[in-house]
Amino acid sequence: MTVTSSVSMAVPAEPDPTAATAAAKPGATTITSTRLRLAAASRECSRLLQVGAVLGPSFTAEEVLAVLRQPIAALLQPLEEALRSGLLVVTDQALRFPDELVWQEVLGTLAEPVLGLLRHEVDILKQREAAPGKPDGPSLTAGELRIAQLVARGLTNQQIAKRVFLSPHTVNYHLRQVFRKLEINSRAELAALVHSEVIAGMEPPPE
């Protein structure tokens, strides 16, 4: 008696077009995740991210405040939200986007007219910081002036760092710049100058 073996022939599966597309675009999942996080962000957080993106891939909290002309308190919640969601990270020097993809995606949320207006505002800010000081005083940037004012109130570098969202090391760097420009050597001298005509005559930074 002849026994016939039954051989199971495997039929090749149809290629999955979705899988093929994902393989062709390895960053697609990351892009989708970024867009979902941006869509879920509050309006205040989105505004913070958009201004930051126009400033560049790395920026400081005080630069955002200068553009928005808002008090520091208004930035606390949206900044915490941006950090918690991973849309921003903190470095020793400043805030920054975790990678170029996130930065470009945030820029892409801005309509062209709004992008143009924000870039104009950032240009004004940079020109103001680069402008020479008034005849009756040295030229301090808005950030340096803010730090000088906080020193005059008796805050330590650690306390100032928490106020302006910078590291103590960066605060110390700015403070050394202030000392150099004012030609002083102590915090006591700086505190005295803050209340004098030398600094009082300068335009204060946005509160």
Phi, psi and omega per residue, in radians:
M1 nan 2.330 -3.114
T2 -1.596 2.244 3.130
V3 -1.783 2.167 -3.127
T4 -1.666 2.096 3.120
S5 -1.374 2.384 3.098
S6 -1.634 1.997 -3.124
V7 -1.804 2.173 3.131
S8 -1.476 2.041 3.124
M9 -1.599 2.114 3.123
A10 -1.355 2.199 3.121
V11 -1.611 2.190 -3.134
P12 -0.999 2.331 -3.135
A13 -1.270 2.601 3.078
E14 -1.164 2.383 3.111
P15 -1.094 2.413 3.133
D16 -1.469 1.941 -3.111
P17 -1.068 -0.546 3.134
T18 -1.178 -0.756 3.127
A19 -1.141 -0.658 3.133
A20 -1.118 -0.724 3.127
T21 -1.122 -0.751 3.139
A22 -1.109 -0.655 3.137
A23 -1.191 -0.612 3.138
A24 -1.243 -0.429 -3.120
K25 -2.196 1.440 -3.073
P26 -1.102 -0.368 -3.124
G27 -1.627 0.062 -3.060
A28 -1.057 -0.742 -3.138
T29 -1.106 -0.717 3.126
T30 -1.119 -0.753 3.127
I31 -1.078 -0.793 3.134
T32 -1.067 -0.765 3.127
S33 -1.061 -0.748 3.140
T34 -1.110 -0.771 -3.129
R35 -1.140 -0.631 3.105
L36 -1.152 -0.736 3.120
R37 -1.136 -0.673 3.110
L38 -1.164 -0.690 3.141
A39 -1.161 -0.522 -3.114
A40 -1.487 -0.179 -3.095
A41 -1.208 2.574 3.080
S42 -1.192 2.879 -3.131
R43 -1.080 -0.692 -3.137
E44 -1.155 -0.696 3.120
C45 -1.162 -0.734 3.120
S46 -1.064 -0.715 3.135
R47 -1.113 -0.753 3.092
L48 -1.023 -0.839 -3.115
L49 -1.106 -0.708 -3.108
Q50 -1.164 -0.778 3.098
V51 -1.103 -0.756 3.111
G52 -1.046 -0.723 -3.125
A53 -1.102 -0.660 3.111
V54 -1.195 -0.601 3.085
L55 -1.168 -0.511 3.106
G56 2.408 3.122 3.132
P57 -1.154 -0.332 3.090
S58 -2.358 2.445 -3.087
F59 -2.788 3.015 3.106
T60 -1.939 2.759 3.118
A61 -1.099 -0.636 -3.112
E62 -1.192 -0.508 3.078
E63 -1.169 -0.701 3.093
V64 -1.107 -0.763 3.134
L65 -1.067 -0.688 -3.122
A66 -1.133 -0.651 3.129
V67 -1.280 -0.779 -3.096
L68 -1.359 -0.337 -3.095
R69 0.972 0.880 -3.130
Q70 -2.141 2.740 3.061
P71 -1.233 2.793 -3.121
I72 -1.013 -0.676 -3.093
A73 -1.013 -0.550 -3.108
A74 -1.222 -0.300 -3.093
L75 -1.645 -0.279 -2.999
L76 -1.061 -0.927 -3.079
Q77 -1.158 -0.849 3.120
P78 -1.113 -0.558 3.107
L79 -1.183 -0.760 3.102
E80 -1.065 -0.707 3.128
E81 -1.111 -0.767 -3.125
A82 -1.123 -0.685 3.121
L83 -1.227 -0.714 -3.117
R84 -1.135 -0.623 -3.119
S85 -1.451 -0.117 3.128
G86 1.415 0.176 3.111
L87 -1.391 -0.326 3.026
L88 -2.351 2.681 3.016
V89 -2.323 2.841 -3.133
V90 -1.873 2.341 3.028
T91 -2.009 3.131 3.133
D92 -1.117 -0.493 -3.036
Q93 -1.732 -0.576 -2.998
A94 -2.919 -2.987 2.966
L95 -1.590 2.640 3.083
R96 -2.693 2.790 3.028
F97 -1.347 2.522 -3.055
P98 -1.078 -0.495 3.073
D99 -2.802 3.015 -3.078
E100 -1.151 -0.543 -3.135
L101 -1.043 -0.827 3.139
V102 -1.104 -0.771 3.131
W103 -0.996 -0.850 -3.116
Q104 -1.168 -0.624 3.107
E105 -1.124 -0.697 3.101
V106 -1.133 -0.776 3.089
L107 -1.019 -0.617 -3.128
G108 -1.207 -0.253 3.110
T109 -1.424 -0.133 -3.098
L110 -1.636 2.264 3.030
A111 -1.189 2.625 -3.053
E112 -0.961 -0.770 3.120
P113 -1.093 -0.696 3.131
V114 -1.179 -0.715 3.108
L115 -1.044 -0.729 3.118
G116 -1.117 -0.729 3.126
L117 -1.122 -0.755 -3.140
L118 -1.150 -0.696 3.106
R119 -1.115 -0.645 3.088
H120 -1.121 -0.742 3.139
E121 -1.129 -0.705 3.112
V122 -1.144 -0.683 3.104
D123 -1.073 -0.725 3.114
I124 -1.087 -0.748 3.125
L125 -1.049 -0.802 -3.122
K126 -1.165 -0.651 3.101
Q127 -1.150 -0.675 -3.138
R128 -1.125 -0.710 -3.129
E129 -1.245 -0.506 -3.121
A130 -1.521 -0.204 -3.090
A131 -1.205 2.585 3.113
P132 -1.151 2.685 -3.137
G133 -1.202 2.929 3.094
K134 -1.204 2.743 -3.106
P135 -0.982 -0.518 -3.068
D136 -1.617 0.238 3.138
G137 -2.935 2.909 3.133
P138 -1.332 2.966 -3.132
S139 -1.695 1.850 3.046
L140 -1.880 2.478 3.047
T141 -1.269 2.924 3.123
A142 -1.037 -0.688 3.128
G143 -1.160 -0.736 3.129
E144 -1.140 -0.696 3.129
L145 -1.144 -0.695 3.120
R146 -1.075 -0.779 3.132
I147 -1.130 -0.704 3.116
A148 -1.065 -0.715 -3.137
Q149 -1.150 -0.683 3.135
L150 -1.232 -0.610 3.047
V151 -1.084 -0.735 -3.133
A152 -1.107 -0.409 3.115
R153 -1.508 0.010 3.063
G154 1.603 0.182 -3.130
L155 -1.360 2.554 3.069
T156 -1.424 2.940 3.102
N157 -1.042 -0.659 3.131
Q158 -1.111 -0.762 3.136
Q159 -1.182 -0.688 3.117
I160 -1.118 -0.727 -3.127
A161 -0.989 -0.725 3.131
K162 -1.184 -0.588 -3.118
R163 -1.224 -0.697 -3.022
V164 -1.847 0.124 3.088
F165 1.022 0.784 3.039
L166 -2.206 2.922 3.072
S167 -1.406 2.701 3.065
P168 -0.974 -0.599 3.116
H169 -1.083 -0.754 3.140
T170 -1.199 -0.688 3.084
V171 -1.043 -0.756 3.126
N172 -1.080 -0.671 3.105
Y173 -1.089 -0.837 3.136
H174 -1.102 -0.638 -3.132
L175 -1.147 -0.683 3.085
R176 -1.106 -0.639 3.092
Q177 -1.125 -0.709 3.104
V178 -1.094 -0.812 3.120
F179 -1.006 -0.742 -3.116
R180 -1.137 -0.801 -3.108
K181 -1.150 -0.649 -3.120
L182 -1.543 -0.118 3.136
E183 1.019 0.873 3.118
I184 -2.230 2.989 -3.075
N185 -2.273 0.019 -3.080
S186 -2.521 2.782 3.098
R187 -1.183 -0.550 3.117
A188 -1.106 -0.742 3.102
E189 -1.122 -0.686 3.131
L190 -1.122 -0.759 3.132
A191 -1.032 -0.678 3.130
A192 -1.172 -0.686 -3.112
L193 -1.231 -0.529 3.137
V194 -1.021 -0.590 -3.106
H195 -1.660 0.109 -3.138
S196 -1.737 3.085 3.138
E197 -1.165 -0.415 -3.084
V198 -1.037 -0.786 -3.126
I199 -1.792 -0.591 -3.090
A200 -1.059 -0.461 -3.112
G201 -1.390 -0.145 -3.121
M202 -1.514 2.697 3.129
E203 -1.193 2.165 -3.122
P204 -1.277 2.709 3.103
P205 -1.255 2.812 3.112
P206 -1.044 2.412 3.119
E207 -1.708 nan nan
